[in-house]
Amino acid sequence: MRELPDDFAQSLARVLDPGHRDAAAEIIEAATMLDDVGLRRFLQLFAARVRASDAPIKADELRKYLQQAARARR
């Protein structure tokens, strides 16, 4: 398994809305509790959003991805 890049935290901070970082951190932490299928789905949704728009990501968007990923766990 590869390690995260040294600048991962800074990269993540750049895509998150500054006013939503604490809530986003809690949502991302919750996503790590999903099984492999759910976590993979969450990360896919998150990555697709980052690729689709330069707009900062808000906690509500991440919460929606977490809910979708939790439903994907089958």
N, C-alpha and C positions, 0 to 999 in steps of 0.2 A: 504494500500500500504506500502510495506517495504521501509525503508530508505537505502541509499547506505552505504556500510561499511566505517568505518573511514579511512581505507587505500586505498580507491578506486582510488584516484588520483595517488598514488604511483604505484598501480597495473597497471593502464592504462599506465603510463609512462614507465613501464618495457616492454610493448609489442610494443610500438611505436618506430620507428627509430628516434634517437635523432635529426637528421637533418631535420625531417619532422614534428616535434611536433606542431609547430605553424600552419602549413597548415592543419594538422590532426585535430587540435582543431576547426578550421573554418569549416571543413567538418562535424565533429560531431555535431557542433552547427546547421549547416544547416539541418542535419538529424532530429533534434528535431522539425523542422518546418513541417515535413511530417505529414500526418494524421496517425492514429494508425496503419493501415495496412502497410503503407510505413515504419514507424519507426520500427515496429516489424520485417519486412523483412531486413532492414539495420542491426539491432542488430543480427539477425540470421546469416546473411552473415559474419559479423564481428566475432561473437563467433565461427563459424565454422572454420574460418581462424586461429584464435588463437589456437584452438584445433588441427588443422592440421599441424602446423609448429611452430617451436621455432624462426624462423627468424623474425627480427623486421619488423613491418608493416609500409609500406611507404604510403604517402599521395595519390599516384596514385591508390593504391589498394582501399583505402577508398572511393575515388572519384568514382571508378567503382561500388562499392557497393551502394553508394548513387544514382547513375544513375539507377542501377537495381531496387532499392527500389522505386524510384520515378515512374518507369514504372509499378510497382506492385500495385500502388494506383488505384483501380478501384471500 
